[in-house]
Protein backbone atom coordinates (compact mmCIF):
# COMPACT_ATOMS: atom_id res chain seq x y z
CA UNK A 1 0.00 0.00 0.00
CA UNK A 2 1.12 3.58 -0.66
CA UNK A 3 0.88 6.77 1.40
CA UNK A 4 -2.60 7.99 2.28
CA UNK A 5 -3.23 11.58 3.39
CA UNK A 6 -6.41 12.27 5.34
CA UNK A 7 -7.77 15.59 6.55
CA UNK A 8 -8.55 15.74 10.26
CA UNK A 9 -12.32 16.12 10.62
CA UNK A 10 -13.40 14.50 13.88
CA UNK A 11 -12.41 14.97 17.51
CA UNK A 12 -10.98 11.44 17.50
CA UNK A 13 -8.78 12.29 14.50
CA UNK A 14 -7.66 15.55 16.14
CA UNK A 15 -6.65 13.60 19.22
CA UNK A 16 -4.56 11.31 17.02
CA UNK A 17 -3.02 14.35 15.30
CA UNK A 18 -1.95 15.82 18.64
CA UNK A 19 -0.80 12.57 20.21
CA UNK A 20 1.28 11.56 17.18
CA UNK A 21 4.10 13.85 18.30
CA UNK A 22 3.97 12.52 21.88
CA UNK A 23 4.20 8.92 20.73
CA UNK A 24 7.01 9.66 18.30
CA UNK A 25 9.17 11.39 20.92
CA UNK A 26 8.06 9.68 24.14
CA UNK A 27 11.51 8.15 24.78
CA UNK A 28 13.54 11.13 23.53
CA UNK A 29 15.43 12.87 26.37
CA UNK A 30 15.51 16.27 24.61
CA UNK A 31 11.92 16.68 23.42
CA UNK A 32 9.47 18.63 25.61
CA UNK A 33 5.80 17.73 25.01
CA UNK A 34 3.07 20.34 24.84
CA UNK A 35 0.11 19.99 27.15
CA UNK A 36 -2.68 18.15 25.34
CA UNK A 37 -5.38 20.60 26.48
CA UNK A 38 -3.32 23.56 25.28
CA UNK A 39 -3.01 21.95 21.86
CA UNK A 40 -6.76 21.32 21.73
CA UNK A 41 -7.34 25.02 22.38
CA UNK A 42 -4.73 26.01 19.78
CA UNK A 43 -6.37 23.94 17.05
CA UNK A 44 -9.94 24.92 17.99
CA UNK A 45 -11.62 27.44 15.70
CA UNK A 46 -13.84 28.50 18.59
CA UNK A 47 -11.14 28.94 21.23
CA UNK A 48 -8.11 30.25 19.30
CA UNK A 49 -8.54 33.95 18.54
CA UNK A 50 -6.03 33.64 15.68
CA UNK A 51 -8.86 32.22 13.57
CA UNK A 52 -10.15 35.78 13.30
CA UNK A 53 -7.57 36.19 10.53
CA UNK A 54 -6.25 32.67 9.85
CA UNK A 55 -7.48 29.67 7.90
CA UNK A 56 -6.22 26.18 8.66
CA UNK A 57 -6.67 22.47 8.08
CA UNK A 58 -4.79 19.54 9.62
CA UNK A 59 -3.66 16.37 7.86
CA UNK A 60 -2.43 12.92 8.87
CA UNK A 61 -0.32 10.58 6.75
CA UNK A 62 -0.88 6.80 6.87
CA UNK A 63 1.17 3.93 5.48
CA UNK A 64 -0.14 0.37 5.60
CA UNK A 65 -2.94 1.73 7.76
CA UNK A 66 -0.58 3.13 10.42
CA UNK A 67 -0.08 6.86 11.20
CA UNK A 68 3.34 7.97 9.96
CA UNK A 69 3.15 11.78 9.81
CA UNK A 70 1.15 14.94 10.40
CA UNK A 71 1.10 18.56 9.25
CA UNK A 72 -1.00 21.72 9.61
CA UNK A 73 -1.73 23.98 6.61
CA UNK A 74 -2.21 27.62 7.61
CA UNK A 75 -2.95 30.90 5.86
CA UNK A 76 -2.27 33.88 8.12
CA UNK A 77 -4.10 36.51 6.11
CA UNK A 78 -3.05 39.34 8.42
CA UNK A 79 0.65 38.50 8.03
CA UNK A 80 0.26 38.20 4.26
CA UNK A 81 -1.42 41.60 4.14
CA UNK A 82 1.20 43.14 6.45
CA UNK A 83 4.15 41.85 4.44
CA UNK A 84 2.45 41.99 1.02
CA UNK A 85 2.94 38.26 0.45
CA UNK A 86 0.88 35.25 -0.57
CA UNK A 87 2.32 32.55 1.68
CA UNK A 88 0.89 29.33 2.97
CA UNK A 89 2.48 28.07 6.18
CA UNK A 90 3.16 24.50 7.19
CA UNK A 91 3.33 23.86 10.90
CA UNK A 92 3.33 21.07 13.50
CA UNK A 93 5.02 18.80 10.97
CA UNK A 94 6.28 15.38 12.04
CA UNK A 95 7.13 12.32 9.99
CA UNK A 96 9.01 9.06 10.08
CA UNK A 97 12.31 8.85 8.20
CA UNK A 98 10.65 8.16 4.87
CA UNK A 99 11.00 10.71 2.07
CA UNK A 100 7.72 9.58 0.48
CA UNK A 101 5.87 10.45 3.68
CA UNK A 102 7.41 13.92 4.13
CA UNK A 103 6.92 14.65 0.41
CA UNK A 104 3.25 13.66 0.57
CA UNK A 105 2.63 15.88 3.59
CA UNK A 106 4.36 18.91 2.05
CA UNK A 107 2.67 18.43 -1.33
CA UNK A 108 -0.69 18.39 0.47
CA UNK A 109 0.03 21.79 2.04
CA UNK A 110 1.36 23.12 -1.27
CA UNK A 111 -1.84 22.13 -3.08
CA UNK A 112 -3.99 23.47 -0.23
CA UNK A 113 -2.17 26.79 -0.44
CA UNK A 114 -2.38 27.05 -4.22
CA UNK A 115 -6.16 26.73 -4.04
CA UNK A 116 -6.13 29.82 -1.81
CA UNK A 117 -3.84 31.85 -4.04
CA UNK A 118 -0.50 31.18 -2.32
CA UNK A 119 2.67 31.64 -4.37
CA UNK A 120 5.10 30.49 -1.66
CA UNK A 121 5.13 27.92 1.12
CA UNK A 122 7.06 28.63 4.36
CA UNK A 123 7.55 26.89 7.67
CA UNK A 124 7.51 25.45 10.17
CA UNK A 125 5.38 28.33 11.45
CA UNK A 126 2.27 28.43 13.59
CA UNK A 127 -0.69 30.76 13.51
CA UNK A 128 1.30 33.58 15.18
CA UNK A 129 4.66 34.24 16.83
CA UNK A 130 3.26 32.84 20.07
CA UNK A 131 3.30 29.38 18.50
CA UNK A 132 6.52 27.40 18.19
CA UNK A 133 8.34 28.09 14.94
CA UNK A 134 11.46 26.98 13.10
CA UNK A 135 12.85 23.49 12.48
CA UNK A 136 15.83 22.51 14.62
CA UNK A 137 19.00 22.25 12.51
CA UNK A 138 21.64 22.42 15.27
CA UNK A 139 21.53 21.37 18.93
CA UNK A 140 19.87 17.98 18.69
CA UNK A 141 21.56 16.97 21.95
CA UNK A 142 20.16 19.93 23.91
CA UNK A 143 17.00 19.96 26.01
CA UNK A 144 14.20 21.82 24.28
CA UNK A 145 12.11 24.55 25.94
CA UNK A 146 8.34 24.79 26.27
CA UNK A 147 8.27 27.49 23.58
CA UNK A 148 10.19 25.61 20.89
CA UNK A 149 10.04 22.60 18.56
CA UNK A 150 12.23 19.54 18.85
CA UNK A 151 12.75 17.33 15.81
CA UNK A 152 15.02 14.54 14.61
CA UNK A 153 18.14 15.46 12.58
CA UNK A 154 16.69 13.90 9.43
CA UNK A 155 13.88 16.48 9.19
CA UNK A 156 15.95 19.29 7.62
CA UNK A 157 17.61 16.74 5.31
CA UNK A 158 14.16 15.90 3.94
CA UNK A 159 13.37 19.58 3.43
CA UNK A 160 16.45 20.09 1.25
CA UNK A 161 15.68 16.88 -0.66
CA UNK A 162 12.22 18.23 -1.49
CA UNK A 163 13.56 21.50 -2.92
CA UNK A 164 13.14 23.77 0.12
CA UNK A 165 15.72 26.39 1.03
CA UNK A 166 16.52 28.60 4.01
CA UNK A 167 14.31 31.64 4.51
CA UNK A 168 15.33 32.65 8.05
CA UNK A 169 17.29 31.28 11.00
CA UNK A 170 16.85 31.73 14.71
CA UNK A 171 19.67 31.13 17.19
CA UNK A 172 19.40 30.28 20.88
CA UNK A 173 21.81 30.96 23.71
CA UNK A 174 22.60 29.76 27.18
CA UNK A 175 23.19 32.98 29.13
CA UNK A 176 25.06 32.32 32.35
CA UNK A 177 24.03 34.30 35.42
CA UNK A 178 26.99 36.41 36.63
CA UNK A 179 28.03 36.58 40.26
CA UNK A 180 27.34 40.32 40.23
CA UNK A 181 25.89 42.92 37.91
CA UNK A 182 28.67 43.76 35.41
CA UNK A 183 30.12 47.19 36.25
CA UNK A 184 29.58 48.59 32.75
CA UNK A 185 26.03 47.26 32.78
CA UNK A 186 25.39 48.98 36.08
CA UNK A 187 26.86 52.31 34.93
CA UNK A 188 24.83 52.31 31.72
CA UNK A 189 21.63 51.58 33.65
CA UNK A 190 22.13 54.42 36.10
CA UNK A 191 23.00 56.90 33.33
CA UNK A 192 19.98 55.86 31.22
CA UNK A 193 17.56 56.31 34.13
CA UNK A 194 18.81 59.85 34.81
CA UNK A 195 19.07 60.87 31.15
CA UNK A 196 15.56 59.80 30.11
CA UNK A 197 13.70 60.06 33.39
CA UNK A 198 12.95 56.34 33.51
CA UNK A 199 12.17 54.13 36.46
CA UNK A 200 11.90 50.41 37.13
CA UNK A 201 8.51 49.02 38.14
CA UNK A 202 7.95 45.77 39.98
CA UNK A 203 4.37 44.57 39.70
CA UNK A 204 2.25 43.17 42.50
CA UNK A 205 -0.59 40.72 42.00
CA UNK A 206 -2.97 43.69 42.20
CA UNK A 207 -1.46 45.84 39.47
CA UNK A 208 -0.12 43.25 36.99
CA UNK A 209 -3.51 43.39 35.24
CA UNK A 210 -3.14 47.16 35.00
CA UNK A 211 0.00 46.70 32.92
CA UNK A 212 -1.08 43.54 31.07
CA UNK A 213 -2.58 45.31 28.07
CA UNK A 214 0.36 47.72 27.93
CA UNK A 215 2.87 44.85 27.82
CA UNK A 216 1.23 43.25 24.78
CA UNK A 217 0.74 46.63 23.08
CA UNK A 218 4.46 47.19 23.56
CA UNK A 219 5.19 43.78 22.08
CA UNK A 220 3.08 44.56 19.00
CA UNK A 221 5.06 47.76 18.50
CA UNK A 222 8.53 46.40 19.30
CA UNK A 223 8.17 43.24 17.21
CA UNK A 224 6.35 44.77 14.24
CA UNK A 225 9.39 44.54 11.92
CA UNK A 226 10.41 40.99 12.86
CA UNK A 227 10.15 38.13 10.40
CA UNK A 228 6.55 37.20 9.58
CA UNK A 229 5.09 39.05 12.57
CA UNK A 230 1.40 39.86 12.62
CA UNK A 231 -0.02 42.10 15.34
CA UNK A 232 -1.96 40.42 18.14
CA UNK A 233 -5.64 41.27 18.11
CA UNK A 234 -7.51 42.55 21.20
CA UNK A 235 -9.09 39.10 21.64
CA UNK A 236 -5.71 37.38 21.41
CA UNK A 237 -4.26 39.77 23.97
CA UNK A 238 -7.11 39.00 26.38
CA UNK A 239 -6.43 35.28 25.91
CA UNK A 240 -2.72 35.63 26.63
CA UNK A 241 -3.27 37.87 29.66
CA UNK A 242 -5.62 35.25 31.09
CA UNK A 243 -3.30 32.37 30.17
CA UNK A 244 0.13 33.65 31.22
CA UNK A 245 -0.11 36.40 33.84
CA UNK A 246 -1.57 34.26 36.67
CA UNK A 247 1.32 31.75 36.55
CA UNK A 248 4.18 34.27 36.60
CA UNK A 249 6.50 34.72 39.57
CA UNK A 250 6.30 38.52 39.66
CA UNK A 251 9.84 38.79 40.99
CA UNK A 252 10.86 37.76 37.48
CA UNK A 253 8.79 40.43 35.75
CA UNK A 254 10.43 43.84 35.28
CA UNK A 255 8.93 46.87 33.56
CA UNK A 256 10.53 50.19 32.69
CA UNK A 257 8.23 53.23 32.52
CA UNK A 258 8.77 56.85 31.51
CA UNK A 259 7.82 59.98 33.45
CA UNK A 260 4.19 59.53 32.35
CA UNK A 261 4.04 55.92 33.57
CA UNK A 262 4.02 54.58 30.01
CA UNK A 263 5.63 51.15 29.63
CA UNK A 264 8.64 51.47 27.35
CA UNK A 265 10.37 48.16 28.14
CA UNK A 266 9.41 44.79 29.58
CA UNK A 267 11.35 41.72 30.65
CA UNK A 268 9.39 38.59 31.55
CA UNK A 269 11.02 35.32 32.55
CA UNK A 270 10.03 32.19 34.40
CA UNK A 271 11.63 28.99 35.66
CA UNK A 272 12.07 26.35 32.96
CA UNK A 273 9.14 23.96 32.78
CA UNK A 274 10.92 21.57 30.41
CA UNK A 275 11.59 18.79 32.90
CA UNK A 276 8.16 19.16 34.52
CA UNK A 277 6.45 18.89 31.12
CA UNK A 278 8.49 15.81 30.29
CA UNK A 279 7.35 14.19 33.53
CA UNK A 280 3.74 15.21 32.86
CA UNK A 281 3.96 13.54 29.41
CA UNK A 282 1.61 16.11 27.92
CA UNK A 283 -1.19 15.42 30.40
CA UNK A 284 -2.42 17.27 33.47
CA UNK A 285 -4.33 14.16 34.62
CA UNK A 286 -3.91 11.98 36.49
CA UNK A 287 -0.56 13.17 37.89
CA UNK A 288 0.86 15.64 35.39
CA UNK A 289 -0.52 18.59 37.35
CA UNK A 290 1.71 17.64 40.31
CA UNK A 291 4.96 18.16 38.39
CA UNK A 292 3.85 21.58 37.10
CA UNK A 293 2.43 22.57 40.48
CA UNK A 294 5.80 21.97 42.14
CA UNK A 295 7.45 24.48 39.84
CA UNK A 296 4.76 27.12 39.30
CA UNK A 297 3.14 27.36 42.72
CA UNK A 298 5.41 25.55 45.19
CA UNK A 299 8.45 27.26 43.63
CA UNK A 300 10.60 24.14 43.49
CA UNK A 301 12.69 25.72 40.77
CA UNK A 302 15.25 24.07 38.48
CA UNK A 303 18.62 25.72 37.82
CA UNK A 304 17.43 27.01 34.43
CA UNK A 305 15.11 29.88 33.56
CA UNK A 306 13.39 30.83 30.30
CA UNK A 307 13.47 34.37 28.95
CA UNK A 308 9.94 34.60 27.60
CA UNK A 309 9.79 38.24 26.55
CA UNK A 310 12.24 41.11 26.18
CA UNK A 311 10.68 44.09 24.41
CA UNK A 312 11.77 47.72 24.13
CA UNK A 313 9.82 50.55 22.51
CA UNK A 314 11.42 51.28 19.09
CA UNK A 315 12.48 54.85 19.91
CA UNK A 316 14.37 53.58 22.97
CA UNK A 317 16.16 50.70 21.23
CA UNK A 318 19.94 51.03 20.92
CA UNK A 319 19.94 53.44 23.88
CA UNK A 320 20.82 50.92 26.57
CA UNK A 321 17.31 50.68 28.00
CA UNK A 322 17.35 46.87 27.92
CA UNK A 323 20.27 47.04 30.39
CA UNK A 324 17.77 48.35 32.97
CA UNK A 325 15.78 45.13 32.77
CA UNK A 326 18.76 42.96 33.71
CA UNK A 327 20.07 45.54 36.19
CA UNK A 328 16.92 44.64 38.13
CA UNK A 329 16.61 40.95 37.21
CA UNK A 330 20.17 39.71 37.78
CA UNK A 331 19.95 39.99 41.61
CA UNK A 332 16.59 38.17 41.46
CA UNK A 333 18.11 35.32 39.45
CA UNK A 334 21.06 35.15 41.86
CA UNK A 335 18.83 35.01 44.93
CA UNK A 336 16.68 32.24 43.48
CA UNK A 337 19.77 30.25 42.49
CA UNK A 338 19.51 30.03 38.71
CA UNK A 339 22.69 29.04 36.85
CA UNK A 340 21.74 30.10 33.33
CA UNK A 341 18.90 31.37 31.17
CA UNK A 342 17.58 30.01 27.89
CA UNK A 343 17.24 32.92 25.48
CA UNK A 344 14.68 31.07 23.33
CA UNK A 345 14.79 31.82 19.57
CA UNK A 346 16.28 35.11 18.35
CA UNK A 347 16.49 35.96 14.68
CA UNK A 348 20.02 35.33 13.46
CA UNK A 349 20.30 38.86 12.00
CA UNK A 350 18.71 40.66 14.95
CA UNK A 351 21.84 42.42 16.20
CA UNK A 352 19.87 44.64 18.57
CA UNK A 353 18.74 41.65 20.60
CA UNK A 354 22.02 39.77 20.61
CA UNK A 355 23.99 42.90 21.58
CA UNK A 356 22.31 42.86 24.99
CA UNK A 357 24.23 39.70 25.92
CA UNK A 358 27.67 41.24 25.32
CA UNK A 359 28.35 41.64 29.06
CA UNK A 360 27.44 38.03 29.82
CA UNK A 361 29.08 34.67 29.30
CA UNK A 362 27.02 32.98 26.59
CA UNK A 363 26.94 29.80 24.53
CA UNK A 364 25.04 29.53 21.27
CA UNK A 365 23.75 25.96 21.50
CA UNK A 366 20.79 25.69 19.11
CA UNK A 367 19.72 26.91 15.70
CA UNK A 368 16.40 26.51 13.96
CA UNK A 369 15.30 27.33 10.43
CA UNK A 370 12.27 28.43 8.50
CA UNK A 371 12.26 26.91 5.01
CA UNK A 372 10.57 28.23 1.88
CA UNK A 373 9.70 27.11 -1.63
CA UNK A 374 8.08 28.85 -4.57
CA UNK A 375 4.83 27.32 -5.77
Residue pairs with C-beta under 8 A, 6 or more apart in sequence:
1 63
1 64
1 65
2 63
2 100
3 61
3 62
3 63
3 68
3 100
3 101
3 104
4 61
4 62
4 63
5 59
5 60
5 61
5 62
5 104
5 105
5 108
6 13
6 59
6 60
6 62
7 57
7 58
7 59
8 14
8 16
8 17
8 57
8 58
8 59
8 60
13 60
14 40
14 43
14 58
16 60
16 67
17 43
17 58
17 60
17 70
17 92
18 36
18 39
18 40
18 43
19 36
19 282
20 60
20 67
20 69
20 70
20 94
21 33
21 34
21 70
21 92
21 94
22 33
22 36
22 281
22 282
24 94
24 96
25 31
25 33
25 150
26 281
28 150
29 143
30 140
30 141
30 142
30 143
30 144
30 150
31 144
31 150
31 278
32 143
32 144
32 145
32 146
32 148
32 150
32 273
32 274
32 277
32 278
33 277
33 278
33 280
33 281
33 282
34 146
34 277
34 282
35 277
35 280
35 282
35 283
35 284
35 288
36 282
36 283
36 284
37 284
40 47
41 47
41 48
42 48
42 126
42 127
42 131
43 56
43 58
43 72
45 51
48 127
49 233
49 235
49 236
49 238
49 239
50 76
50 127
50 128
50 236
51 127
52 233
52 235
52 236
53 76
53 77
53 78
53 230
53 233
54 74
54 75
54 76
54 77
54 78
54 127
55 74
55 75
55 77
55 116
56 72
56 73
56 74
56 75
56 127
57 72
57 73
57 112
58 70
58 71
58 72
58 73
58 92
59 70
59 71
59 72
59 73
59 105
59 108
59 109
60 67
60 69
60 70
61 67
61 68
61 69
61 70
61 71
61 95
61 101
61 104
61 105
62 68
63 98
63 101
68 95
68 96
68 98
68 101
69 93
69 94
69 95
69 96
69 101
69 102
69 104
69 105
70 92
70 93
70 94
70 95
70 105
71 90
71 91
71 92
71 93
71 94
71 105
71 106
71 108
71 109
72 90
72 91
72 92
72 93
72 126
73 88
73 89
73 90
73 108
73 109
73 112
73 113
74 88
74 89
74 90
74 91
74 125
74 126
74 127
75 87
75 88
75 89
75 113
75 116
75 118
76 87
76 89
76 125
76 127
76 128
76 228
76 230
78 230
78 231
79 85
79 87
79 228
79 229
79 230
80 86
80 87
82 229
82 230
82 231
83 228
85 119
85 120
86 117
86 118
86 119
86 120
87 113
87 118
87 119
87 120
87 121
87 122
88 109
88 110
88 112
88 113
88 114
88 116
88 118
88 120
88 121
88 122
88 375
89 121
89 122
89 123
89 124
89 125
89 126
90 105
90 106
90 109
90 121
90 122
90 123
90 124
90 125
91 123
91 124
91 125
91 126
91 127
91 131
91 133
92 124
92 126
93 102
93 105
93 106
93 123
93 124
93 135
93 155
94 151
95 101
95 102
95 105
95 155
95 158
97 152
97 154
99 158
99 161
99 162
102 155
102 158
102 159
102 162
103 158
103 162
106 121
106 162
106 164
109 121
109 123
110 121
110 373
110 375
113 121
113 375
114 375
118 375
119 374
119 375
120 372
120 373
120 374
120 375
121 372
121 373
121 375
122 167
122 228
122 370
122 371
122 372
123 135
123 370
123 371
124 132
124 133
124 134
124 135
124 149
124 370
124 371
125 131
125 133
125 228
125 370
126 132
126 133
128 230
128 232
128 236
129 223
129 226
129 228
129 229
129 230
130 232
130 236
130 240
132 147
132 148
132 149
133 149
133 170
133 345
133 368
133 370
134 148
134 149
134 168
134 169
134 170
134 345
134 368
134 369
134 370
135 149
135 151
135 155
135 156
135 159
135 368
135 369
135 370
135 371
136 148
136 149
136 150
136 151
136 155
136 156
136 366
136 367
136 368
137 156
137 169
137 367
137 368
137 369
138 366
138 367
139 172
139 365
139 366
139 367
140 152
140 153
142 365
142 366
143 274
143 275
144 150
144 274
145 272
145 274
145 306
145 342
145 344
146 272
146 273
146 274
146 277
146 306
147 306
147 308
147 344
147 345
148 172
148 344
148 345
148 366
148 368
149 368
156 369
156 371
159 371
162 373
163 373
164 371
164 372
164 373
165 371
165 372
165 373
166 369
166 370
166 371
166 372
167 369
167 370
167 371
167 372
168 227
168 228
168 347
168 348
168 369
168 370
169 347
169 348
169 367
169 368
169 369
169 370
170 345
170 346
170 347
170 348
170 367
170 368
170 369
170 370
171 345
171 346
171 348
171 354
171 364
171 366
171 367
172 342
172 343
172 344
172 345
172 346
172 364
172 365
172 366
172 367
172 368
173 342
173 343
173 346
173 354
173 357
173 362
173 363
173 364
173 365
174 340
174 341
174 342
174 343
174 362
174 363
174 365
175 307
175 340
175 341
175 342
175 343
175 357
175 360
175 361
175 362
176 339
176 340
176 360
176 361
176 362
176 363
177 330
177 333
177 334
177 338
177 339
177 340
177 341
178 330
178 359
178 360
178 361
179 334
180 330
181 326
181 327
181 330
181 331
182 359
182 360
184 359
185 323
185 326
185 327
185 359
186 327
188 320
188 323
189 320
189 323
189 324
189 327
191 320
192 198
192 319
192 320
192 321
192 323
192 324
193 199
193 200
193 324
196 258
196 316
196 319
196 321
197 258
197 259
198 256
198 257
198 258
198 259
198 264
198 321
198 324
199 256
199 257
200 254
200 255
200 256
200 324
200 327
200 328
201 211
201 254
201 255
201 256
201 257
202 250
202 251
202 253
202 254
202 255
202 328
203 211
203 250
203 253
203 255
204 250
205 250
208 245
208 248
208 250
208 253
209 241
209 245
211 255
211 263
212 237
212 241
212 245
213 237
213 241
214 262
214 263
215 255
215 263
215 266
215 268
215 309
215 311
216 232
216 237
216 240
216 241
217 237
217 263
218 263
218 264
218 265
218 266
218 311
218 313
219 232
219 266
219 309
219 311
220 231
220 232
221 313
221 314
222 311
222 312
222 313
222 314
222 317
223 229
223 311
224 231
226 347
226 350
227 347
227 370
228 370
232 240
244 308
247 270
247 296
248 268
248 270
249 270
249 271
249 299
251 332
251 336
252 268
252 269
252 270
252 305
252 329
252 332
252 333
253 266
253 267
253 268
253 269
254 266
254 267
254 268
254 324
254 325
254 328
254 329
255 263
255 265
255 266
255 267
256 263
256 264
256 265
256 266
256 321
256 324
256 325
257 263
257 264
258 264
263 313
264 312
264 313
264 316
264 321
265 311
265 312
265 313
265 316
265 321
265 322
265 324
265 325
266 309
266 310
266 311
266 325
267 307
267 309
267 310
267 322
267 325
267 326
267 328
267 329
268 308
268 309
268 310
269 305
269 306
269 307
269 308
269 329
269 341
270 305
270 306
270 308
271 295
271 301
271 302
271 304
271 305
271 306
271 336
271 338
272 302
272 304
272 305
272 306
272 342
273 292
273 295
273 296
273 306
274 302
274 304
275 291
275 302
276 291
276 292
276 294
276 295
277 291
277 292
279 288
279 291
280 287
280 288
280 289
280 291
280 292
281 288
282 288
284 292
294 300
295 301
295 302
301 336
301 337
301 338
303 337
303 338
303 339
303 340
304 338
304 339
304 340
304 341
304 342
305 333
305 338
305 340
305 341
305 342
306 341
306 342
306 344
307 341
307 342
307 343
307 344
308 344
310 322
310 325
310 353
310 356
312 321
312 322
313 321
317 352
318 352
322 356
323 356
326 356
333 341
343 357
345 368
346 353
346 354
347 353
348 367
